[in-house]
Amino acid sequence: MAYSNRNFVYHLRLIKSYFAGQAGGDVVIKVGIVGGTGYTGVELLRLLAIHPQARVDVITSRSEAGMPVDEMYPNLRGHYPGLVFSEPDTARLAACDVVFFATPHGVAHALAAELLNAGTRVIDLSADFRIRDADEWACWYGQPHGAPELLPEAVYGLPEVARDKIRDARLIAVPGCYPTAVQLGLIPLLEAGWVEPQGIIADCKSGVSGAGRGAKVGSLFCEAGESMKAYSVGNHRHHPEITQGLSDAAGQSVGLTFVPHLTPMIRGIHATLYVRLNGNSLKRNDVELQQLYEARYKGEPCVDVMSWQSCPETRSVRGANVCRIALHRPQGSDLLVILSVIDNLVKGASGQAVQNMNIMFGLEESAGLAFPGLMP
C-alpha cells in the first residue's frame, strides 16, 4: 500500500504540472542536484541552463555551502542568478520533481529512499544502483551496499535498451562512461547472436576528466601530459557493469577483457572493441554487418552509425550527447573491430542523465541536448 501512495504523490505532481501548463505556461520540471561541484555536476548545470522545461531549484555541496553557483563556475554567469550551493536538506530536495545525484558512490544509498517516499524521482550518476547484485557491488566498491532493498526497482538508464522501463521508473542508475561506449558498440551483434560471446576485448581510452575534479597526482598536467598508460587492468570497477549489460544483450554469460587507458586529453572516450563472428555469421558480408547496426539504431537520436570503415574521433563528440560508431573487418576475416566514441561527461554521464529525465517526464528526448560537438 505504501508503494501505491508514493505513486499517487508522484502522479498528483504530474497532474498539477499539466494543468499549470494548460493555464498558460510550459510544464516546468523542478530539479535538485546533490553534489554540484564536480565535473558531472557542473555539466548538469550547463545542460539544464538551456533546457526549455527544467529549472534548477536546489543544488547542494557541504564544502561550498553559501557560495553562488556562478562564482564557482564563471561560465554559468547570467544563467543561474541567485542560485547558491546549500547543505543537503531532504525537505527542500523532496519538493523537487526529480533529484540528480552527482556524488561519489555510497551517497545516494543514504538519501534515495527518503526522496522516493516523498514522490520525488531520483537519477543517480554514481555506481550505487548500476549492479543488480548487492554482494557483487560490495566486492567491487569495498563496502556493504547501503540500500539493497532499492535494487529490484532501479532501472539501468541506457535509453537505447531500456526506454520503456525508464518512462515509468522512479529510480534511474545512469550508466558509467566506459560501459556506455562499450555496450552501445557491441549490443547489436550480441542481440543478433552473430558473434562469439567469449573472448571479447574492450581496449578503451579516456580523458583525465574521467578521474573527477579532486586533486590527484596522476591527473596533474605534468603527470598525464605527453603520455598514455593503462590502469586497473583486469580489475576496473566498470567491468561487472559492462559484463552485466553485455550478458543481458547476448542472453548468456559473456567473457570480457577490459583494459582502460588514461590519455592526455580533457574529455572523451574511445573504445576499440574486438569480437569474432560465429557459425553461420561467418558468411555475413560487410553490407549485412553495416545494415545490422543501421537498423538497430535507426531513429535513435543519440547514436550515429557512421559509414563502413570510418574512424570516429573523440573531438567530434566533445560537448555532445551522442555516441558515434563505425565497423571494420580487417582483411575480411572473422574478426570485427568496432570503434565507439563518446564524451565521457555528456553521453557518458550528465547528458545521458538529462536524456533519462526527458524520457521519464514525457518530453522530447533530445530536449536541451540537440547541439553538435565542439570543433576544434
DAHUFEN-V914064 format. One record per residue. N is the residue number from 1. RES is the residue in three letters. PSI is psi in degrees with one decimal (NA if undefined). NEAR is the number of other C-alpha atoms within 8 Angstrom. Layout:
BEGIN
n = <N	N>
res = <RES	RES>
psi = <PSI	PSI>
near = <NEAR	NEAR>
END
This chain:
BEGIN
n = <1	2	3	4	5	6	7	8	9	10	11	12	13	14	15	16	17	18	19	20	21	22	23	24	25	26	27	28	29	30	31	32	33	34	35	36	37	38	39	40	41	42	43	44	45	46	47	48	49	50	51	52	53	54	55	56	57	58	59	60	61	62	63	64	65	66	67	68	69	70	71	72	73	74	75	76	77	78	79	80	81	82	83	84	85	86	87	88	89	90	91	92	93	94	95	96	97	98	99	100	101	102	103	104	105	106	107	108	109	110	111	112	113	114	115	116	117	118	119	120	121	122	123	124	125	126	127	128	129	130	131	132	133	134	135	136	137	138	139	140	141	142	143	144	145	146	147	148	149	150	151	152	153	154	155	156	157	158	159	160	161	162	163	164	165	166	167	168	169	170	171	172	173	174	175	176	177	178	179	180	181	182	183	184	185	186	187	188	189	190	191	192	193	194	195	196	197	198	199	200	201	202	203	204	205	206	207	208	209	210	211	212	213	214	215	216	217	218	219	220	221	222	223	224	225	226	227	228	229	230	231	232	233	234	235	236	237	238	239	240	241	242	243	244	245	246	247	248	249	250	251	252	253	254	255	256	257	258	259	260	261	262	263	264	265	266	267	268	269	270	271	272	273	274	275	276	277	278	279	280	281	282	283	284	285	286	287	288	289	290	291	292	293	294	295	296	297	298	299	300	301	302	303	304	305	306	307	308	309	310	311	312	313	314	315	316	317	318	319	320	321	322	323	324	325	326	327	328	329	330	331	332	333	334	335	336	337	338	339	340	341	342	343	344	345	346	347	348	349	350	351	352	353	354	355	356	357	358	359	360	361	362	363	364	365	366	367	368	369	370	371	372	373	374	375	376>
res = <MET	ALA	TYR	SER	ASN	ARG	ASN	PHE	VAL	TYR	HIS	LEU	ARG	LEU	ILE	LYS	SER	TYR	PHE	ALA	GLY	GLN	ALA	GLY	GLY	ASP	VAL	VAL	ILE	LYS	VAL	GLY	ILE	VAL	GLY	GLY	THR	GLY	TYR	THR	GLY	VAL	GLU	LEU	LEU	ARG	LEU	LEU	ALA	ILE	HIS	PRO	GLN	ALA	ARG	VAL	ASP	VAL	ILE	THR	SER	ARG	SER	GLU	ALA	GLY	MET	PRO	VAL	ASP	GLU	MET	TYR	PRO	ASN	LEU	ARG	GLY	HIS	TYR	PRO	GLY	LEU	VAL	PHE	SER	GLU	PRO	ASP	THR	ALA	ARG	LEU	ALA	ALA	CYS	ASP	VAL	VAL	PHE	PHE	ALA	THR	PRO	HIS	GLY	VAL	ALA	HIS	ALA	LEU	ALA	ALA	GLU	LEU	LEU	ASN	ALA	GLY	THR	ARG	VAL	ILE	ASP	LEU	SER	ALA	ASP	PHE	ARG	ILE	ARG	ASP	ALA	ASP	GLU	TRP	ALA	CYS	TRP	TYR	GLY	GLN	PRO	HIS	GLY	ALA	PRO	GLU	LEU	LEU	PRO	GLU	ALA	VAL	TYR	GLY	LEU	PRO	GLU	VAL	ALA	ARG	ASP	LYS	ILE	ARG	ASP	ALA	ARG	LEU	ILE	ALA	VAL	PRO	GLY	CYS	TYR	PRO	THR	ALA	VAL	GLN	LEU	GLY	LEU	ILE	PRO	LEU	LEU	GLU	ALA	GLY	TRP	VAL	GLU	PRO	GLN	GLY	ILE	ILE	ALA	ASP	CYS	LYS	SER	GLY	VAL	SER	GLY	ALA	GLY	ARG	GLY	ALA	LYS	VAL	GLY	SER	LEU	PHE	CYS	GLU	ALA	GLY	GLU	SER	MET	LYS	ALA	TYR	SER	VAL	GLY	ASN	HIS	ARG	HIS	HIS	PRO	GLU	ILE	THR	GLN	GLY	LEU	SER	ASP	ALA	ALA	GLY	GLN	SER	VAL	GLY	LEU	THR	PHE	VAL	PRO	HIS	LEU	THR	PRO	MET	ILE	ARG	GLY	ILE	HIS	ALA	THR	LEU	TYR	VAL	ARG	LEU	ASN	GLY	ASN	SER	LEU	LYS	ARG	ASN	ASP	VAL	GLU	LEU	GLN	GLN	LEU	TYR	GLU	ALA	ARG	TYR	LYS	GLY	GLU	PRO	CYS	VAL	ASP	VAL	MET	SER	TRP	GLN	SER	CYS	PRO	GLU	THR	ARG	SER	VAL	ARG	GLY	ALA	ASN	VAL	CYS	ARG	ILE	ALA	LEU	HIS	ARG	PRO	GLN	GLY	SER	ASP	LEU	LEU	VAL	ILE	LEU	SER	VAL	ILE	ASP	ASN	LEU	VAL	LYS	GLY	ALA	SER	GLY	GLN	ALA	VAL	GLN	ASN	MET	ASN	ILE	MET	PHE	GLY	LEU	GLU	GLU	SER	ALA	GLY	LEU	ALA	PHE	PRO	GLY	LEU	MET	PRO>
psi = <-36.9	-38.5	-41.6	-39.9	-40.2	-41.5	-37.2	-44.1	-45.1	-48.4	-32.6	-39.4	-42.8	-41.8	-42.6	-42.6	-38.7	-48.6	-29.0	-39.2	-41.9	-27.4	-3.2	12.2	160.8	152.0	130.4	123.7	121.9	120.9	138.8	147.0	122.7	120.6	63.9	9.3	-5.5	-179.4	-39.1	-31.7	-47.9	-28.1	-37.7	-45.6	-41.9	-44.6	-42.8	-19.9	-28.4	7.8	129.9	-17.5	26.9	146.0	123.2	114.5	-32.1	135.5	130.2	150.2	117.6	-39.0	-24.8	20.8	131.8	-14.8	132.3	140.7	-43.0	-5.3	-37.3	-38.1	90.1	-21.4	-15.6	7.8	131.9	-13.1	-28.6	60.1	128.2	-8.8	125.1	152.7	143.2	163.5	145.2	127.3	111.2	-38.3	-44.1	-41.1	-37.9	-18.0	-8.6	158.0	-34.5	143.2	127.3	135.8	110.3	64.1	165.1	162.2	144.8	-23.7	-45.3	-28.1	-40.2	-27.2	-21.3	-44.4	-42.7	-41.8	-41.9	-39.2	-26.4	-2.2	8.2	135.6	150.8	131.1	111.3	120.4	-7.9	-174.9	9.6	-31.1	15.3	-39.6	125.8	-27.1	117.1	-37.8	-39.5	-40.8	-45.1	-37.6	-39.8	-25.8	2.8	23.8	156.1	146.9	131.3	-8.7	57.8	-24.6	-18.2	-14.5	-39.2	-28.1	-8.0	130.7	127.5	114.5	56.0	99.8	-34.1	-10.3	-40.4	27.1	-44.2	-38.0	-35.7	-38.0	-39.0	5.0	148.7	-27.4	119.6	132.6	107.8	128.9	153.8	170.7	-53.5	-47.3	-34.9	-50.6	-42.8	-47.1	-46.4	-32.0	-26.9	-20.7	-45.3	-42.8	-40.6	-39.7	-38.4	-14.9	28.9	-7.5	159.0	128.7	-12.2	156.6	20.5	136.7	129.3	106.7	106.2	144.4	139.6	148.6	166.2	-17.7	-19.9	-19.4	-3.6	176.5	-12.3	150.4	117.5	138.2	-43.6	-20.0	-4.8	147.9	-43.1	-21.5	-39.7	-23.9	148.6	33.2	161.5	140.6	149.4	155.4	159.5	43.1	118.3	-5.3	31.6	141.8	-18.9	-11.7	-51.7	-31.3	-43.2	-47.8	-33.3	-48.1	-41.1	-38.1	-38.2	-43.1	-38.5	-20.4	16.0	168.6	140.5	155.8	119.8	132.4	117.1	118.6	107.3	152.6	148.5	127.8	153.7	63.5	162.0	-52.7	155.7	147.1	133.1	116.4	120.0	116.8	134.6	124.7	160.8	135.4	151.2	157.2	-129.4	-18.2	-18.5	-22.9	-7.0	133.7	175.3	-37.0	-43.3	-39.2	-43.8	-42.1	-32.6	-46.4	-41.7	-38.1	-41.7	-37.2	13.9	129.3	-3.6	118.9	-16.1	18.8	129.5	109.1	113.5	171.6	158.6	133.6	23.5	165.6	88.9	144.2	145.1	-32.2	-20.7	-16.2	7.2	118.8	0.9	149.9	64.3	147.4	125.0	134.0	140.8	149.2	145.2	149.8	85.5	128.2	23.7	24.7	-169.1	-0.3	128.6	139.2	120.7	129.2	129.0	124.9	142.2	165.2	119.5	-24.3	-12.9	-87.8	-24.6	1.8	-97.1	-38.1	-42.8	-33.8	-43.9	-38.8	-42.5	-43.1	-44.0	-43.2	-43.4	-35.5	12.7	27.0	169.4	128.4	-30.2	12.1	126.7	4.1	-4.2	67.0	150.6	169.0	165.4	126.2	136.7	NA>
near = <4	5	6	7	8	12	9	9	10	10	8	8	9	8	8	8	10	9	8	11	10	8	6	6	7	8	9	8	10	11	14	14	14	13	12	13	7	12	10	11	13	11	12	11	10	9	13	12	9	7	10	6	8	10	10	11	9	12	14	13	14	8	4	8	11	7	9	10	11	12	8	7	9	7	5	11	10	6	6	10	7	5	10	10	15	12	8	9	6	9	6	8	12	11	7	13	13	12	14	12	13	14	11	6	8	9	8	12	11	9	9	9	9	8	14	13	8	9	13	15	12	14	15	16	15	14	12	12	12	11	12	8	7	11	8	8	12	11	8	7	7	6	6	8	12	7	8	7	5	8	11	6	8	13	11	11	14	11	9	7	5	11	11	6	8	14	10	7	12	10	12	15	16	16	14	12	12	12	11	12	16	13	11	10	12	11	11	11	10	13	10	7	8	12	11	11	11	7	9	14	10	13	11	13	11	15	14	14	10	9	7	8	7	6	6	6	6	6	10	9	6	5	9	14	8	5	8	9	7	9	8	8	9	8	6	9	8	9	10	8	11	11	12	9	9	13	11	8	9	14	7	7	8	11	9	10	9	12	12	13	12	13	13	11	8	7	13	16	16	14	15	11	15	11	12	10	12	10	6	7	9	8	5	8	6	8	6	8	9	11	8	10	10	9	7	7	11	6	4	7	7	7	10	9	10	9	8	9	8	9	6	12	8	12	10	9	18	13	10	15	14	12	15	14	14	15	13	10	12	8	4	6	7	9	11	13	12	14	15	17	16	18	18	15	17	14	16	16	15	15	16	14	13	12	13	14	9	13	13	11	7	7	8	7	9	9	11	9	12	8	5	7	10	10	6	3>
END
